[in-house]
Amino acid sequence: MRFTIEIDGKETPMCASPMTKRIYRKNFHGDLITNIGIYSTDYKNDLFHNEKLSQIIWSFAKTANPTLPKYNDWVDSCTTIPVKGIFLEIQEKLKGDDFYGE
């Protein structure tokens, strides 16, 4: 599933596919679906949770655009990333999609 999300004033392509899960696991050594569940129900506005949500968001963006910079370079290039709002928007777009069941 492809969609766009505005990040830092730019339309950013996103893609939810089995590759997104692989990208997340390879780069952050965790299970994407498990972490989406954890951080969507137990979100705290702190550095740790914002970092985890940023990693999830980057994984969707990296799937859509393989030339996207590495995670740390991408975060450094953004002026602001309203992670909770972006994360909620991604969740809304995935409703009804079979992404979680793959």
N, C-alpha and C positions, 0 to 999 in steps of 0.2 A: 504494500500500500504506500503510495506516494502522496505527500502533502507539503505545504510550506508553512513556516512559522516565522514571525518577525522577531529577529534577534539583533539588538544593537542598531535598530533603525533600518535593517536590511532584511529582505525576504530570503529566508534560508530554506533550501530544499531539505526535506526529511524523507526517510524511507524506513518502513517497518517490514522486515523480512527475516527469514532464518539467518541471513548474514549479519543482521544487527546483533543477534545474540552471540554470534561468534566473535564479532569485533569487540563487544563488551567484555566477554570472557578473556580474550587474548590481552586486552589492554588493562583491564582492571581486576582480573582474577576472581570474578564473582558471577553469580547467576543473574542475568538481567531481569527475568520475570520475578524471581524471588525479591530482588532489590526494589523493583517497581512497587511490589506489594508492601514491603516494609516502609519505604519512604513516602508512599502515598497515604498510609494510615497513621504513621508515627512521625510526621514532619515537625521538626523544630527549626526555628530560624537561627541556626548557628553555622559556623564555618564547616563543620563536619557534614551536616545534612546538605548544605548548599553545594559542597564539593561533590557529594554523591549524586545529587540531581544534575549537576553540570556534566558529570561523566555519562549519565544516561542520555541526556540531551545530545551531547557530542556524538555518541554512538549512533543515534538516529541520523544525525547530519552526515557523519562519515560514511554511512551506508549509501546515502543518496549522492555523495560527492567524494569519491575515493581520493581526490587530490587535496581534500581539506587538510590543513596542517595537523601535526601531532597535537594531542590534547592540550598540553601545557602552552604550546605556541598559540593555539586557537584561543584559549582563555585569555592569554596576555594581549591578544589582538582586539579583544572586545572591551569597550568602555564600560558597559553594564550588561549583565545577564540577569533579568528578573526570573530566577530559576523556578520559583513556585508557580508563577503565572504560566510560564512556558510549559512546565511539566503538566499542569492541569489541562492546558490546551492540547498537548499530545495525547493525554489520556482520553479526552473527549473525542478526538479524531479516531482513536483506536476502538471506541465502543462499537460493538456490532461486527468488528473485524475479527478474524480467527487468529490474529497474531498471538494471543495469549495461549491458544491451544496447540500451536505448532510444536 
